Each structure stands twice: as structure tokens, then as C-alpha cells.
Amino acid sequence: MNQVFLKTLAREATVHTPVWLMRQAGRYLPEYRATRARAGSFLALAKTPELACEVTLQPLDRYPLLDAAILFSDILTVPDAMGLGLYFAEGEGPRFERRIEGEADVAALPLPDMETDLRYVMDAVRLIRKTLDGRVPLIGFSGSPWTLACYMVEGGGSDDFRRVKTLMYKRPDLMLELLRRNANAVAAYLNAQIQAGAQAVMIFDTWGGVLGDGLFQKFSLAPMRWVHDALLRSRQEDGIEKPVPSIVFTKGGGLWLEEIAAIGCDALGLDWTVNLGSARARVGQRVALQGNLDPMALMADPAQVQAQALRVLESFGLPQAGVGHVFNLGHGISQFTDPEHVTALLEAVRDFSSKQRKSVECA
Amino acid sequence: MNQVFLKTLAREATVHTPVWLMRQAGRYLPEYRATRARAGSFLALAKTPELACEVTLQPLDRYPLLDAAILFSDILTVPDAMGLGLYFAEGEGPRFERRIEGEADVAALPLPDMETDLRYVMDAVRLIRKTLDGRVPLIGFSGSPWTLACYMVEGGGSDDFRRVKTLMYKRPDLMLELLRRNANAVAAYLNAQIQAGAQAVMIFDTWGGVLGDGLFQKFSLAPMRWVHDALLRSRQEDGIEKPVPSIVFTKGGGLWLEEIAAIGCDALGLDWTVNLGSARARVGQRVALQGNLDPMALMADPAQVQAQALRVLESFGLPQAGVGHVFNLGHGISQFTDPEHVTALLEAVRDFSSKQRKSVECA
């Protein structure tokens, strides 16, 4: 198997900088749009293991330079399995039929059963692992407890997070109870993905960055630590010393890297506002770094895309034992991306990072 | 006149922490909604000096504890005066009839004449100064060159800034030419507001934080430095040694405070992700700090609002000569705010910060 991604998460030396792209199985690919049309809806696509497997592998088939696959699924499968009724209104984002308003709603939230309520996800993981047949590692994922809570309380996306923040400021106890339940479910969900075959897991803390300093630590970071603690316990119960590596990505969390790096994760996802060299100096000895090209850089011409990719690699600096860099975007790839530009990007990362290592060896 | 705000910007000792609120003249006030209804439209309100003056003073009349007034106007008056045709579709954000697409559009952008094209703004400033009659200082403002460019290229608001970033990545030269024109116009605009009576100016860099590290410095920060350089030159030409103080607020710019503090401004606006104590340690000897309560904290009960306000004051730490803190929100106040909660907030800031100073004097 291509071990470059997993070795980098372990901060071991590799022959090049590994790369994958958030949302790499997505609407920018015509083959994805064809499968999506066949499925009839986004949720049907996500809930049918054969189709989820098909789209997960599409970018790997098109781009042999990708170093990892990521499970194709939705970020809101867990609250859906808790009974909130996920749906997608045409041309809009995700919505829930029922949203969390008060104590009774929180108390009624069940811990979903991973092999029944969320069996379609685990079946997809198993099928993808089997179909990948060792080509590249498979990443599983979940939304963070706070990010899930945002959607669960707002009932969908939000501009100002008024409902979820009102609950947090007025009823911090109830918010923490909701987050505790979410953390239990997220831990069970990631654990089940690992048992089904995921070789790394990523927590998308998409909305952690909307919280104030102090509140982020209490309402987003601490629940992500609970998830890590639970994962570690589960692995220990299984007699496995080292859990599979985890990546935590708090969008807009650049000010809190030291604190995020301390919760037990193996890597930090970084958005493009963070200078990789500074991040490396701050936390590079403790965690690997993943990121951080602006997805909109892919809108430029291929040569310009490549120049921007080199800027990212150069900002991280020369490879060195004990630090690790996984090249990625700082957010999901845009549906408006030209697939040829992705080819240019991947070639630049592979070429430049291989040469970087040779220059280090010669020096 | 109440000098507490201006003294704090100069980092001189004051008897309490001054406070004003971004968008303090706004929809959360019933008296504002009444004037807005009388005006017929938001733009009519902004473009009629008597009405702009009326709403600017409304929060001062309701809240005697406010330490500053801010000109009521729109952030997009400058591109409107450049001929782009600002309008507001019902229930939506600002839109332009014409947007910037290519070289010809940029080349055609005129430098507006401040006393004809934007006379309604200068008349409002003069009328507000006269009507305030020395109660509190008046803050003028402008959008940053980059923030204006975002709206000018997108044609309105945006989720992903695809158009403006595509232009930036594909045609950095043309983007810089647009920013140069915007910077000239912003400098002339702020300068005219100062000559009309503004006693401090604020630059709202609302969208600087969507730029990657390295690109922020080139496409948002540098143009704001050009504005400051131009303001300084104008004041020197007028034989005035010290220009009026300026505040720069880059939302999401917490990683770049040192660089922003170095462009010649007197204060930094901070959003709520930034810890005030950390910011003080980083740049507090060079600039005053303004912020940074989450506007959504005002959704909680009054006692909870006050507790959150104290957290902000405590995070800044004890007042001391050579540092300055202007209490504010980290973003504009929400239209859903209960005006009574603002009273609770202002009382807490005044009481606590006065006592803080007495405790320092006694120590």
C-alpha cells in the first residue's frame, strides 16, 4: 500500500509530500455528477454503500497521484440517525425536520446503533476498503460535537448562529449535555468506522471558529477531547496500543493551534489564513499539519495553480524527520473547479516535494 | 466633551473603559425602525443628511453611557459614487447594477468628488457634529479597499468570493490597480470626513480574513497602508502634525495583529476569537485595542450579558498607562437584540471598569 499519508501523520520521513483534497469526490467531477444523477438524490447517494463506494474511488481512478481516499458521506449522518430527519431542499443546504429547542429534545436524543441505524456507512467503509484493495489508505470522518450541535439547534445552516449561541449563552448546562451526547455518538461512530476498516479519522470542526476565545475551548475543544479519550479507551479495550491516527480541523482556529494539538490528535487541519511555517514552529513537533491551499486558487490558470501550490510547500519549509505535512486544500474543493487544474496541482505537489527531499539529502 | 474614547485611542489614562457598539444606530432600536420607515428605504435614509443625523444620535439619546457616536452610512457609498449603481433588493443584501469584470471596467472607475458625489455624507458629518455639540466624539468610517473590491467584483455579497478571488489569482496586476483606485478614493473619503468634522476614523476590513496568509498582506493590508500614508500626507499638507486617530478592523485577522498594528493605525478592532490579553501582550504597547464581545452574547439574559462583558474586561486585564481598551462588540449588533440588554451591558462596562481603576489606584 501507498504508506506516504500514514507515515506523514506519524511524522516519519517519506519520499514526497502526500496529498488528498477535501471533498475530492464531488460535483466538480463529471463522473460524480453522473452517479449522483443515477442515485436520484444526494442522500440516496450517501445512503447506498455501492454508490458511496463508487464515488469515493472516482477521484482515485482519475488522479493516480492522490495519496488517500476519504469516505464519501454526509457530515450530518449522526444527528439523522438520532431521529432529527435530515433532508435537502432543492438548491439549498441541509435541513432537519425536527430541531433541538429545549431540555426534552436533548433528553430524547438516543445514541444511534452503529451497525443498524448507521449500517449504510459501515457497509460503505467495508466495501471501499475491499475495493481499494490496498491502493491508498481510507480516511473516515465525522463532524465535531459542536458543529453537529450547530445544525441540530439551528435546524440547518446559519449566518449568525443565533439559535445555537442563544442556547449556549442562556443554558450552558443544557448545551454541554447536548455536546456530551454528541461526543458519545461521534466517538462510537468513528470507532465503528475504524472497526469497519478506516485507517485514519478526521473530525471536521467546521463551526468551531465562530466561537469566542474561552467558549471555543469549553464548547468545541473539550468535546473533541472527550471523543479522543473515548477512542483511546476503545482501542485499549481491544488490546491495541496505538489508535488509528486522527486529524482535527477547526476552520478559523488558527489562534488555538497549541490547544487543539494537545487533545490527543495526530494532525491539525489548517485553513489558508494560517502560515504553515508559523504553525510548524508552534506545534510541528507534536502533530503533523494538513493543508492549506485556498480552494479558489484552483480557479486560476494551471501554471498559476502550480505557483500557488509551491508557495504552500515552501511556507512549510524543508522536510525533516519529526515533522509532517499532508498537502490539502484549506476547505472543500469548489464545484466550479476544472478537473484539469487538479491534475496540475497534484503534479506540482509530487514533483516539487520529491525534489525538496532530494535537495535535503544532497545537502 | 467626553474625551474618554479619544484619550483611550491615544493610550492615555481614563476614568473608565469607553464603549460604543458597531451598528449602534440600527434595526434593533424601534426609533430607528420608525425613521427608516419614514425614509422609505435604507438608501434614502443613508442619503438624507437630516435623517442620517437623526438615527446617528438615537442610540446616544437612549444610552447616556455610550462614549462615541459613529456616522450612520453605508459601507458601499464609495463604489456607488464611482458609478456602480448601489441598490438593495427587498430582503437581500447590497447589490450593484454594474460589476467590475475586466480591464476596461477598472480603467473607467473615476475618483469620486467628495463634495459633490458624496456631499450627502459630508453634510451628514457636519450636521451630526453640530447637533452632537460636543457630547461625544464622532467616528467616520469607510470599507477597506479590499472589502470594497469584493463587493465591486462580486456585484454584491458572496459565500465563496469566487469572482474576486479568481480575478486576484489570475490577474494580480489588475486587482492591484483596482485596489490602488479604491485606496485613493478611501483616503479622499476619510480625509473629507475628517475635514467635515470626524474626530476618529475606522476602516472596516470585513473581508480581509477570507484571504490566505501572504495574500492578505498584499491585497488587503498594503492598500490599507496606502490609505494611512495618504491621510498622513494630507494632514501634513494642512500643517497638522498628528492626524486624527484611526482604527483598523480586519474580521478574522487575529493571526496578523502585529502586521496590522504596523501600518500606522492607532487602534485595532478585534473579533471575539481573539483573546484580549494575548492581543495586549502582542501589540498593546503600539496600538489601542477595540472589542470584542460576541454580538450573540446579547441574546442571553441581562445578568448573563453582564457576566460576558466582565469576561471581556478581565481578559484585557488591569488598565495601565500606555495601553488602551475601547469596549465594543466583535461585529455589528444584531437586529434581534433587546434594547434593554444593551443598557445592562453598558452599565456593567462602566461600573466594572471604573472599579478596576480604583482598585489599581489603591494598590
Boltz contact constraints between the chains, C-beta under 6 A:
constraints:
  - contact:
      token1: [A, 162]
      token2: [B, 296]
      max_distance: 6.0
  - contact:
      token1: [A, 165]
      token2: [B, 296]
      max_distance: 6.0
  - contact:
      token1: [A, 166]
      token2: [B, 299]
      max_distance: 6.0
  - contact:
      token1: [A, 169]
      token2: [B, 297]
      max_distance: 6.0
  - contact:
      token1: [A, 169]
      token2: [B, 300]
      max_distance: 6.0
  - contact:
      token1: [A, 169]
      token2: [B, 304]
      max_distance: 6.0
  - contact:
      token1: [A, 170]
      token2: [B, 300]
      max_distance: 6.0
  - contact:
      token1: [A, 212]
      token2: [B, 272]
      max_distance: 6.0
  - contact:
      token1: [A, 212]
      token2: [B, 294]
      max_distance: 6.0
  - contact:
      token1: [A, 213]
      token2: [B, 273]
      max_distance: 6.0
  - contact:
      token1: [A, 213]
      token2: [B, 275]
      max_distance: 6.0
  - contact:
      token1: [A, 254]
      token2: [B, 255]
      max_distance: 6.0
  - contact:
      token1: [A, 255]
      token2: [B, 254]
      max_distance: 6.0
  - contact:
      token1: [A, 255]
      token2: [B, 273]
      max_distance: 6.0
  - contact:
      token1: [A, 272]
      token2: [B, 212]
      max_distance: 6.0
  - contact:
      token1: [A, 273]
      token2: [B, 213]
      max_distance: 6.0
  - contact:
      token1: [A, 273]
      token2: [B, 255]
      max_distance: 6.0
  - contact:
      token1: [A, 275]
      token2: [B, 213]
      max_distance: 6.0
  - contact:
      token1: [A, 294]
      token2: [B, 212]
      max_distance: 6.0
  - contact:
      token1: [A, 296]
      token2: [B, 162]
      max_distance: 6.0
  - contact:
      token1: [A, 296]
      token2: [B, 165]
      max_distance: 6.0
  - contact:
      token1: [A, 297]
      token2: [B, 169]
      max_distance: 6.0
  - contact:
      token1: [A, 299]
      token2: [B, 166]
      max_distance: 6.0
  - contact:
      token1: [A, 300]
      token2: [B, 169]
      max_distance: 6.0
  - contact:
      token1: [A, 300]
      token2: [B, 170]
      max_distance: 6.0
  - contact:
      token1: [A, 304]
      token2: [B, 169]
      max_distance: 6.0
